[in-house]
């Protein structure tokens, strides 16, 4: 009596699992393409700033936030988007629009990862993966903050993988917003200096690189310590 529905359910899970891994591969491919292929030329800072500013003026803030979110979903680097937003709308609105756009983009990728991956992955994951997923869910806000402070993977990829875990969307978005604050504030306050450092490399460029590396190393150490404590 129940063989048909069960087989159909398993087939649906297999399709979703396959779709989840294909989506992960697509996000990784896009992230690499924005850096290593001619797509990189489309990320012209001046053109992006002018386009986002014009969009906001003609269609309103919702359109600007929506386009920011869509760019997040297709793996345009978050650091570039935050910088563009700050340059287009100024420090205050840049912070507001940046947080809203990134949070909306994170929610979309998270929900897509949840729909495709959570049940399908949980059925085939080993005990280690299930344990990690449970830990992430148990410390949802702290886990999300740590994932943002340590940029171990592209923004969209982290969102999708988080969606396949047991983290609640509310906790993920709250922690994600907190974890993004350093990037948002630095982009908003030092936008012009960052652009100058990128176009005319000098001591300021080295300073920004050094700060970034320090954040990555320090954040990784904190994350490893927190993870060990969570396992005890």
SVG drawing of the C-alpha trace seen along z (x, -y; Angstrom):
<svg xmlns="http://www.w3.org/2000/svg" viewBox="-2 -60 56 62">
<polyline fill="none" stroke="black" stroke-width="0.4" points="0.0,0.0 2.8,-2.5 5.5,-1.3 4.5,-3.9 4.6,-7.0 7.8,-5.8 9.6,-5.2 8.4,-8.6 9.6,-10.2 13.1,-8.6 13.3,-9.7 12.4,-13.2 15.1,-13.2 17.6,-12.0 16.7,-14.7 16.9,-17.3 20.3,-16.1 21.6,-16.1 20.1,-19.6 21.7,-20.8 25.2,-19.7 24.7,-21.1 23.7,-24.4 26.8,-24.3 29.0,-23.7 27.3,-26.5 27.9,-29.0 31.5,-28.0 31.8,-28.3 30.3,-31.8 32.5,-32.9 35.5,-31.8 34.2,-33.3 33.8,-36.8 37.5,-36.6 39.2,-34.7 37.2,-35.1 36.1,-38.0 33.1,-38.4 35.5,-40.2 35.4,-43.2 31.6,-43.6 32.5,-44.5 33.6,-47.9 33.3,-50.0 32.3,-53.3 29.7,-51.6 28.2,-49.6 28.0,-52.7 26.3,-54.7 23.9,-51.9 22.9,-51.3 22.4,-55.0 20.3,-55.4 18.2,-52.4 17.6,-53.7 16.6,-57.2 14.3,-55.9 12.6,-52.9 13.2,-53.6 15.2,-51.9 13.4,-48.6 14.8,-48.2 18.3,-49.0 18.1,-46.5 16.6,-43.9 19.3,-44.2 21.9,-44.0 20.2,-40.8 20.2,-39.3 23.9,-40.0 24.5,-38.2 22.6,-35.2 24.7,-34.9 27.9,-35.1 29.1,-38.6 31.7,-39.3 30.0,-40.8 33.0,-43.1 32.6,-44.7 28.8,-45.1 29.2,-46.8 31.7,-49.2 29.5,-50.0 26.5,-50.6 28.5,-52.9 29.8,-54.9 26.4,-55.1 24.3,-56.2 26.8,-57.5 27.8,-56.1 24.4,-56.1 22.1,-54.8 25.0,-52.6 25.0,-50.8 21.1,-50.4 20.8,-49.3 23.9,-47.0 22.6,-45.2 19.1,-44.9 20.3,-43.7 22.8,-41.2 20.2,-39.9 17.7,-39.4 20.2,-37.7 21.3,-35.5 17.7,-34.5 17.0,-33.6 20.1,-31.4 19.4,-29.9 15.8,-29.0 16.9,-27.5 19.6,-25.4 17.0,-24.3 14.4,-23.3 17.0,-21.4 19.4,-20.1 18.2,-19.7 16.1,-16.6 18.1,-15.1 21.5,-15.6 20.4,-14.5 19.3,-11.1 22.7,-10.3 25.1,-12.3 27.3,-10.4 27.3,-10.9 30.1,-13.5 28.1,-15.7 24.9,-15.3 26.8,-16.2 28.2,-19.4 24.7,-20.3 23.3,-19.8 26.0,-21.9 25.5,-24.7 21.8,-24.6 22.3,-24.5 24.4,-27.7 22.6,-29.2 23.4,-32.9 27.0,-32.4 27.6,-29.9 26.3,-32.5 28.5,-35.3 31.5,-33.0 30.8,-32.0 30.6,-35.7 33.7,-36.8 35.8,-34.0 35.4,-34.3 36.1,-30.6 33.8,-30.5 31.8,-32.7 28.9,-34.5 26.2,-32.6 27.8,-29.3 27.8,-29.7 24.2,-30.7 23.2,-27.6 25.2,-25.2 23.7,-26.9 20.3,-26.3 21.0,-22.6 21.9,-22.5 19.6,-22.8 20.1,-26.5 16.9,-28.4 16.5,-31.2 15.8,-33.8 19.0,-32.9 21.0,-32.7 19.9,-36.2 20.4,-37.8 23.9,-36.3 24.8,-37.0 23.9,-40.7 26.1,-41.0 29.0,-39.2 28.7,-41.5 28.9,-44.7 32.7,-45.0 32.7,-44.7 29.7,-47.1 31.2,-49.7 34.6,-49.6 33.2,-49.8 30.9,-52.7 33.4,-54.8 36.5,-54.2 35.0,-53.7 37.1,-56.4 40.3,-55.3 39.7,-51.7 39.2,-52.7 42.3,-54.8 44.3,-51.9 43.1,-49.5 43.8,-51.9 47.0,-53.3 48.7,-50.5 50.8,-51.7 51.2,-51.5 47.4,-51.8 46.8,-48.8 49.3,-46.8 47.5,-48.0 44.1,-46.8 45.6,-43.5 47.2,-43.1 44.0,-43.9 42.1,-41.4 44.6,-38.6 44.6,-39.4 40.8,-39.1 40.9,-35.8 43.6,-34.3 42.1,-35.7 38.6,-34.7 39.8,-31.2 41.5,-30.8 38.4,-31.9 36.2,-29.6 38.5,-26.6 38.5,-27.3 34.8,-27.7 34.3,-24.5 36.6,-22.5 34.6,-23.9 31.4,-22.9 32.6,-19.3 33.6,-18.9"/>
</svg>
